[in-house]
Amino acid sequence: MSSTASQSLRTLGNSDLQLTPIGFGAWAIGGGNWDFGWGPQDDNESIAAIHRALDLGVNWIDTAAIYGLGRSEEVVARALKTTSHKPMVFTKCAMRWHSDRSIYRSLKAASLAEELEASLRRLGVETIDLYQIHWPIPDPEIEEGWEALARFRKQGKVRWIGVSNFSVEQMKRIQKIAPITSLQPPYSLLRRAVEDEILLFTQANGIGVINYSPMVSGLLTGKMTAERIAGLPTDDWRRRSPEFNQPKLNHNLQLVELLREIGDGHGVSPGVVAVAWTLNHPAITAAIVGGRSAQQVEGLAPALEFRLTAEEYARINAFVAAGAA
C-alpha cells in the first residue's frame, strides 16, 4: 500500500478496524439468477477484480450471504486463497433462501447461528471481521438478532458487529443490548435521506458508517447511457429502479456530466467524484465501491485518495438542489 493510502486509514466506530477510504463491494459479483441479481458474471473476472483492488491498496471487502445466494462469499474465498494480501472481510446475515431460490428473512437466534457457520465455511475464515444484520426485518426480531450477534462476538467467531439499513429508532432499541460498531446505509448524491437524522445520530454515538451504492449501482460512473440501461439483462434488478428510469433518468445523466466536468480537471472519472462527494460528509468512515472487472477497479481506485475542494462540493450540491426543486 502506498504511504499516502496508509496515512488516510480511518477507524471504524468503536473498533480497532483501520479502513482504507474505499472498500471492495461484492454484491455484483454474486451474478444473476436471483431476486437482486446483476445479470451474468464470470467468476474469474470477479477474482481478478478483487486481486486488483487489493494490489492497489484497498484493505477491506464487504459481501453478504445473500449475494448470489452464497456465490459472492465463495468467490471472495477463492480470491483470498490466491493472494498474499490479508484484507478484512465483512459480511451480512438475516436474508436467507429456499431451495427454489426464493428469499426469506429471519433474525431468530438459531437461524443466525446457522447463517454464521455457513458464511464462515464459504469464506474459509475462522473469524469474520465485521458481521452485520443486513436488514431490520422482521422488525420484532431485531433484539433477538442483536443478542445473537453479541454472543457470536463473545464466542470469538466475529470481531465486531454492525447493522445495515437501520433507522435511528431501531438503533436505539438494540444499543441497550450491545454497542453498535457500524451502520451501513445507502448514501449517494441521489439518496440523501440519511443526512437529516441518521448520520447525526451515528456521529453523536460514535458509530462508524460505511455507505453503500455511492455511485448509485453504476449510474454515476460515467459509463451509463439511456441506451445501455435499455439493454441491461432481464435479470438485472436495476431495470426496475426509479433512478434508472424516466422521469428521473435525464436529470441523473445531466448530473453525471457535471461530475465528468469536475473529474476531467483532475484526471478522474465521474464515479470517483461521486464517491468523493460521499466521503466529504464527516459521518462517513468509508465507502463501498463495487467492481466487476480489474479494469473497472482501476478506474475507481483514485477514490482512495481523491478529495473535492469546498468549491467543487458546493457546486455539485447546488446542481442537486436545483433538480430537487
Secondary structure, DSSP 8 states (H G I E B T S, - for coil): --HHHHHT-EE-TTSS-EE-SEEEE-SGGG-SSSTT-BS---HHHHHHHHHHHHHTT--EEE--TTTTTTHHHHHHHHHHHT-S---EEEEEESEEE-TTS-EEE---HHHHHHHHHHHHHHHT-SSEEEEEESS--SGGGHHHHHHHHHHHHHTTSEEEEEEES--HHHHHHHHTTS---EEE-B-BTTB-GGGTTHHHHHHHTT-EEEEB-TTTTTTTSS---HHHHHTS-TTBGGGG-GGGSTTHHHHHHHHHHHHHHHHHTTT--HHHHHHHHHHTSTT--EEEEE-SSHHHHHHHGGGGT----HHHHHHHHHHHHHHH-
